[in-house]
Amino acid sequence: MFARWSALEKQLNQLFTLVTDADPIARVKFDDLKGWDRRAEAIIDEAKERLEAQTADIVKVVLRLAKVPAEKRDDLAHRIWAVAEGFDDELVLLPPDDQHLLAESVVAAKQAGTCSIPPNTDSIYAGTSLVSAGDLNQLIRELERARLRLQSVMWGYLYPPFADAAGGDFADARKIITEDVEITDRLKNVAIARRRAARLPNVESYRSSQ
């Protein structure tokens, strides 16, 4: 799973460089960004400014779809892993702040002059969840799907035209995108939203003309 995520993060870097035509100034700003969401949104913004509208839409949709497995991966990475009696086939994910909360209850007991930790820790572990092997395998598949989509965008839309002449994977990349139902459905919604926005009056321009 983490190998899949590592490959996806590397592709995100490559996608940014392709979208910006290796702009060194943009690269410095991008490298300072932390977290998948901020980096993905930076690419979406750059694509909107630099690419044709249809290609920028594809980049946006693919990155937004990748956000779902990215958030699941973050949840796994930033929680505390544990095992629990009676749940031998599942991984227990504890809230990242649970030990802070537990320590705070100890401090409160000490300051109150008592010598016992409050027995009710339900609130401390309220965010605990269980993850099965099936859940992890599903996430691996989702990460791989996101990786393939990003690769297809780069090969099919951002590599130079001569790449088509190479045949094989390069020639099939656009087909992977155009036959992906999730992508095409979202692209239709993006196109509808753009047409609606184009029909709306520009209020600021109207005001300035008065």
C-alpha positions as YAML, in Angstrom:
chain: A
units: angstrom
residues:
- id: 1
  name: MET
  ca: [0.00, 0.00, 0.00]
- id: 2
  name: PHE
  ca: [2.70, 2.48, 0.95]
- id: 3
  name: ALA
  ca: [4.68, 1.53, -2.16]
- id: 4
  name: ARG
  ca: [1.61, 2.42, -4.25]
- id: 5
  name: TRP
  ca: [1.35, 5.73, -2.43]
- id: 6
  name: SER
  ca: [5.02, 6.51, -2.97]
- id: 7
  name: ALA
  ca: [4.59, 5.91, -6.71]
- id: 8
  name: LEU
  ca: [1.54, 8.19, -6.74]
- id: 9
  name: GLU
  ca: [3.42, 11.01, -5.01]
- id: 10
  name: LYS
  ca: [6.27, 10.74, -7.53]
- id: 11
  name: GLN
  ca: [3.75, 10.97, -10.35]
- id: 12
  name: LEU
  ca: [2.29, 14.10, -8.78]
- id: 13
  name: ASN
  ca: [5.72, 15.74, -9.02]
- id: 14
  name: GLN
  ca: [6.09, 14.68, -12.65]
- id: 15
  name: LEU
  ca: [2.60, 15.93, -13.49]
- id: 16
  name: PHE
  ca: [3.38, 19.35, -12.03]
- id: 17
  name: THR
  ca: [6.58, 19.65, -14.07]
- id: 18
  name: LEU
  ca: [4.80, 18.65, -17.28]
- id: 19
  name: VAL
  ca: [1.90, 21.05, -16.68]
- id: 20
  name: THR
  ca: [4.26, 23.98, -16.00]
- id: 21
  name: ASP
  ca: [6.78, 23.10, -18.74]
- id: 22
  name: ALA
  ca: [9.47, 22.78, -16.06]
- id: 23
  name: ASP
  ca: [9.02, 26.36, -14.86]
- id: 24
  name: PRO
  ca: [11.75, 26.75, -12.18]
- id: 25
  name: ILE
  ca: [9.98, 29.54, -10.30]
- id: 26
  name: ALA
  ca: [6.73, 27.59, -10.10]
- id: 27
  name: ARG
  ca: [8.73, 24.55, -8.99]
- id: 28
  name: VAL
  ca: [10.19, 26.39, -5.99]
- id: 29
  name: LYS
  ca: [6.71, 27.35, -4.81]
- id: 30
  name: PHE
  ca: [5.39, 23.83, -5.39]
- id: 31
  name: ASP
  ca: [8.21, 22.21, -3.44]
- id: 32
  name: ASP
  ca: [7.30, 24.34, -0.42]
- id: 33
  name: LEU
  ca: [3.77, 22.96, -0.33]
- id: 34
  name: LYS
  ca: [2.99, 20.16, 2.11]
- id: 35
  name: GLY
  ca: [0.18, 17.66, 1.84]
- id: 36
  name: TRP
  ca: [-1.58, 16.03, -1.09]
- id: 37
  name: ASP
  ca: [-4.51, 18.45, -1.21]
- id: 38
  name: ARG
  ca: [-2.43, 21.63, -1.42]
- id: 39
  name: ARG
  ca: [-0.10, 20.17, -4.03]
- id: 40
  name: ALA
  ca: [-2.96, 18.80, -6.13]
- id: 41
  name: GLU
  ca: [-4.81, 22.13, -6.02]
- id: 42
  name: ALA
  ca: [-1.62, 23.91, -7.10]
- id: 43
  name: ILE
  ca: [-1.44, 21.66, -10.16]
- id: 44
  name: ILE
  ca: [-5.12, 22.28, -10.93]
- id: 45
  name: ASP
  ca: [-4.53, 26.05, -10.76]
- id: 46
  name: GLU
  ca: [-1.47, 25.84, -13.01]
- id: 47
  name: ALA
  ca: [-3.31, 23.64, -15.51]
- id: 48
  name: LYS
  ca: [-6.16, 26.13, -15.69]
- id: 49
  name: GLU
  ca: [-3.70, 28.92, -16.53]
- id: 50
  name: ARG
  ca: [-1.40, 27.04, -18.90]
- id: 51
  name: LEU
  ca: [-3.32, 24.27, -20.67]
- id: 52
  name: GLU
  ca: [-6.23, 24.10, -23.07]
- id: 53
  name: ALA
  ca: [-9.53, 24.01, -21.20]
- id: 54
  name: GLN
  ca: [-10.34, 20.38, -22.05]
- id: 55
  name: THR
  ca: [-6.94, 19.13, -20.93]
- id: 56
  name: ALA
  ca: [-7.06, 21.25, -17.77]
- id: 57
  name: ASP
  ca: [-10.46, 19.72, -16.99]
- id: 58
  name: ILE
  ca: [-9.06, 16.21, -17.31]
- id: 59
  name: VAL
  ca: [-6.18, 17.04, -14.98]
- id: 60
  name: LYS
  ca: [-8.63, 18.51, -12.47]
- id: 61
  name: VAL
  ca: [-11.01, 15.56, -12.56]
- id: 62
  name: VAL
  ca: [-8.29, 12.93, -12.24]
- id: 63
  name: LEU
  ca: [-6.70, 14.72, -9.28]
- id: 64
  name: ARG
  ca: [-10.05, 15.16, -7.55]
- id: 65
  name: LEU
  ca: [-10.78, 11.45, -7.98]
- id: 66
  name: ALA
  ca: [-7.37, 10.63, -6.50]
- id: 67
  name: LYS
  ca: [-8.29, 12.65, -3.41]
- id: 68
  name: VAL
  ca: [-10.48, 9.83, -2.05]
- id: 69
  name: PRO
  ca: [-7.77, 7.16, -1.72]
- id: 70
  name: ALA
  ca: [-5.31, 9.88, -0.69]
- id: 71
  name: GLU
  ca: [-7.48, 10.78, 2.30]
- id: 72
  name: LYS
  ca: [-7.86, 7.11, 3.25]
- id: 73
  name: ARG
  ca: [-4.11, 6.65, 3.10]
- id: 74
  name: ASP
  ca: [-3.57, 9.75, 5.27]
- id: 75
  name: ASP
  ca: [-6.00, 8.38, 7.83]
- id: 76
  name: LEU
  ca: [-3.97, 5.18, 8.05]
- id: 77
  name: ALA
  ca: [-0.61, 6.93, 8.14]
- id: 78
  name: HIS
  ca: [-1.46, 9.46, 10.84]
- id: 79
  name: ARG
  ca: [-3.37, 7.28, 13.26]
- id: 80
  name: ILE
  ca: [-1.96, 5.00, 15.94]
- id: 81
  name: TRP
  ca: [-2.02, 1.33, 14.94]
- id: 82
  name: ALA
  ca: [-2.97, -1.27, 17.51]
- id: 83
  name: VAL
  ca: [-4.46, -4.71, 17.96]
- id: 84
  name: ALA
  ca: [-7.38, -5.56, 20.21]
- id: 85
  name: GLU
  ca: [-8.49, -8.75, 21.87]
- id: 86
  name: GLY
  ca: [-11.32, -10.33, 19.93]
- id: 87
  name: PHE
  ca: [-10.39, -8.59, 16.67]
- id: 88
  name: ASP
  ca: [-7.55, -10.82, 15.51]
- id: 89
  name: ASP
  ca: [-8.16, -10.21, 11.80]
- id: 90
  name: GLU
  ca: [-8.52, -6.45, 12.00]
- id: 91
  name: LEU
  ca: [-6.27, -3.48, 12.62]
- id: 92
  name: VAL
  ca: [-7.36, -0.99, 15.27]
- id: 93
  name: LEU
  ca: [-6.82, 2.66, 14.36]
- id: 94
  name: LEU
  ca: [-6.70, 4.96, 17.36]
- id: 95
  name: PRO
  ca: [-7.14, 8.73, 17.13]
- id: 96
  name: PRO
  ca: [-3.76, 10.49, 16.84]
- id: 97
  name: ASP
  ca: [-4.54, 12.65, 19.87]
- id: 98
  name: ASP
  ca: [-5.73, 9.87, 22.16]
- id: 99
  name: GLN
  ca: [-2.57, 9.82, 24.25]
- id: 100
  name: HIS
  ca: [-2.71, 13.59, 24.67]
- id: 101
  name: LEU
  ca: [-6.27, 13.25, 25.94]
- id: 102
  name: LEU
  ca: [-5.31, 10.42, 28.26]
- id: 103
  name: ALA
  ca: [-2.42, 12.44, 29.67]
- id: 104
  name: GLU
  ca: [-4.70, 15.44, 30.12]
- id: 105
  name: SER
  ca: [-7.07, 13.32, 32.21]
- id: 106
  name: VAL
  ca: [-4.13, 12.25, 34.37]
- id: 107
  name: VAL
  ca: [-3.06, 15.88, 34.85]
- id: 108
  name: ALA
  ca: [-6.63, 16.84, 35.75]
- id: 109
  name: ALA
  ca: [-6.76, 14.07, 38.34]
- id: 110
  name: LYS
  ca: [-3.43, 15.17, 39.79]
- id: 111
  name: GLN
  ca: [-4.50, 18.80, 39.99]
- id: 112
  name: ALA
  ca: [-7.74, 17.74, 41.67]
- id: 113
  name: GLY
  ca: [-5.75, 15.91, 44.33]
- id: 114
  name: THR
  ca: [-6.98, 12.45, 43.38]
- id: 115
  name: CYS
  ca: [-4.80, 9.45, 42.68]
- id: 116
  name: SER
  ca: [-6.87, 7.64, 40.08]
- id: 117
  name: ILE
  ca: [-7.36, 8.08, 36.37]
- id: 118
  name: PRO
  ca: [-10.99, 8.63, 35.37]
- id: 119
  name: PRO
  ca: [-12.34, 5.15, 34.57]
- id: 120
  name: ASN
  ca: [-14.49, 6.32, 31.65]
- id: 121
  name: THR
  ca: [-12.23, 6.69, 28.63]
- id: 122
  name: ASP
  ca: [-15.02, 6.43, 26.04]
- id: 123
  name: SER
  ca: [-14.57, 10.01, 24.89]
- id: 124
  name: ILE
  ca: [-10.83, 9.50, 24.49]
- id: 125
  name: TYR
  ca: [-11.27, 6.58, 22.11]
- id: 126
  name: ALA
  ca: [-14.43, 7.84, 20.40]
- id: 127
  name: GLY
  ca: [-12.67, 8.08, 17.03]
- id: 128
  name: THR
  ca: [-11.33, 4.52, 17.05]
- id: 129
  name: SER
  ca: [-12.05, 2.43, 13.97]
- id: 130
  name: LEU
  ca: [-11.32, -1.04, 12.65]
- id: 131
  name: VAL
  ca: [-9.69, -1.85, 9.32]
- id: 132
  name: SER
  ca: [-9.81, -5.31, 7.80]
- id: 133
  name: ALA
  ca: [-7.49, -6.96, 5.30]
- id: 134
  name: GLY
  ca: [-10.25, -6.48, 2.75]
- id: 135
  name: ASP
  ca: [-10.29, -2.73, 3.45]
- id: 136
  name: LEU
  ca: [-6.54, -2.52, 2.92]
- id: 137
  name: ASN
  ca: [-6.71, -4.51, -0.31]
- id: 138
  name: GLN
  ca: [-9.47, -2.23, -1.57]
- id: 139
  name: LEU
  ca: [-7.33, 0.82, -0.79]
- id: 140
  name: ILE
  ca: [-4.41, -0.72, -2.66]
- id: 141
  name: ARG
  ca: [-6.66, -1.16, -5.71]
- id: 142
  name: GLU
  ca: [-7.89, 2.44, -5.44]
- id: 143
  name: LEU
  ca: [-4.34, 3.77, -5.21]
- id: 144
  name: GLU
  ca: [-3.33, 1.73, -8.24]
- id: 145
  name: ARG
  ca: [-6.33, 3.06, -10.17]
- id: 146
  name: ALA
  ca: [-5.34, 6.62, -9.26]
- id: 147
  name: ARG
  ca: [-1.76, 5.92, -10.37]
- id: 148
  name: LEU
  ca: [-2.92, 4.55, -13.73]
- id: 149
  name: ARG
  ca: [-5.15, 7.56, -14.28]
- id: 150
  name: LEU
  ca: [-2.34, 10.02, -13.57]
- id: 151
  name: GLN
  ca: [0.00, 8.09, -15.83]
- id: 152
  name: SER
  ca: [-2.59, 8.08, -18.61]
- id: 153
  name: VAL
  ca: [-3.09, 11.84, -18.35]
- id: 154
  name: MET
  ca: [0.64, 12.45, -18.65]
- id: 155
  name: TRP
  ca: [1.25, 9.98, -21.46]
- id: 156
  name: GLY
  ca: [-1.90, 10.76, -23.40]
- id: 157
  name: TYR
  ca: [-2.17, 14.54, -23.03]
- id: 158
  name: LEU
  ca: [1.10, 16.05, -21.81]
- id: 159
  name: TYR
  ca: [3.80, 14.04, -23.56]
- id: 160
  name: PRO
  ca: [4.88, 15.36, -26.99]
- id: 161
  name: PRO
  ca: [2.86, 14.33, -30.08]
- id: 162
  name: PHE
  ca: [5.54, 11.94, -31.33]
- id: 163
  name: ALA
  ca: [4.77, 9.70, -28.36]
- id: 164
  name: ASP
  ca: [1.73, 8.45, -30.29]
- id: 165
  name: ALA
  ca: [4.03, 7.09, -32.97]
- id: 166
  name: ALA
  ca: [5.66, 4.82, -30.42]
- id: 167
  name: GLY
  ca: [2.47, 2.78, -30.15]
- id: 168
  name: GLY
  ca: [1.75, 0.54, -27.18]
- id: 169
  name: ASP
  ca: [1.00, 2.25, -23.88]
- id: 170
  name: PHE
  ca: [1.35, 5.76, -25.28]
- id: 171
  name: ALA
  ca: [-1.27, 5.11, -27.95]
- id: 172
  name: ASP
  ca: [-3.65, 3.59, -25.40]
- id: 173
  name: ALA
  ca: [-3.34, 6.29, -22.75]
- id: 174
  name: ARG
  ca: [-6.10, 8.56, -24.04]
- id: 175
  name: LYS
  ca: [-8.36, 5.57, -24.50]
- id: 176
  name: ILE
  ca: [-7.96, 4.71, -20.82]
- id: 177
  name: ILE
  ca: [-9.18, 8.20, -19.92]
- id: 178
  name: THR
  ca: [-12.03, 8.40, -22.44]
- id: 179
  name: GLU
  ca: [-13.37, 4.96, -21.49]
- id: 180
  name: ASP
  ca: [-13.25, 5.61, -17.72]
- id: 181
  name: VAL
  ca: [-16.90, 6.19, -16.75]
- id: 182
  name: GLU
  ca: [-16.09, 8.07, -13.54]
- id: 183
  name: ILE
  ca: [-13.87, 10.49, -15.43]
- id: 184
  name: THR
  ca: [-16.22, 11.05, -18.36]
- id: 185
  name: ASP
  ca: [-19.22, 11.61, -16.07]
- id: 186
  name: ARG
  ca: [-17.34, 14.25, -14.09]
- id: 187
  name: LEU
  ca: [-16.07, 15.90, -17.25]
- id: 188
  name: LYS
  ca: [-19.67, 16.25, -18.43]
- id: 189
  name: ASN
  ca: [-20.54, 17.98, -15.15]
- id: 190
  name: VAL
  ca: [-17.55, 20.30, -15.49]
- id: 191
  name: ALA
  ca: [-18.60, 21.21, -19.04]
- id: 192
  name: ILE
  ca: [-22.18, 21.91, -17.91]
- id: 193
  name: ALA
  ca: [-20.93, 24.12, -15.07]
- id: 194
  name: ARG
  ca: [-18.71, 26.06, -17.49]
- id: 195
  name: ARG
  ca: [-21.57, 26.66, -19.90]
- id: 196
  name: ARG
  ca: [-23.77, 27.88, -17.07]
- id: 197
  name: ALA
  ca: [-21.05, 30.20, -15.82]
- id: 198
  name: ALA
  ca: [-20.59, 31.60, -19.32]
- id: 199
  name: ARG
  ca: [-24.28, 32.55, -19.44]
- id: 200
  name: LEU
  ca: [-24.18, 34.44, -16.13]
- id: 201
  name: PRO
  ca: [-23.78, 38.23, -16.33]
- id: 202
  name: ASN
  ca: [-20.49, 39.67, -15.16]
- id: 203
  name: VAL
  ca: [-21.73, 41.72, -12.21]
- id: 204
  name: GLU
  ca: [-18.41, 43.48, -11.61]
- id: 205
  name: SER
  ca: [-18.16, 44.58, -15.24]
- id: 206
  name: TYR
  ca: [-21.74, 45.84, -15.11]
- id: 207
  name: ARG
  ca: [-21.07, 47.86, -11.97]
- id: 208
  name: SER
  ca: [-17.92, 49.43, -13.38]
- id: 209
  name: SER
  ca: [-19.81, 50.56, -16.47]
- id: 210
  name: GLN
  ca: [-22.40, 52.47, -14.43]
...
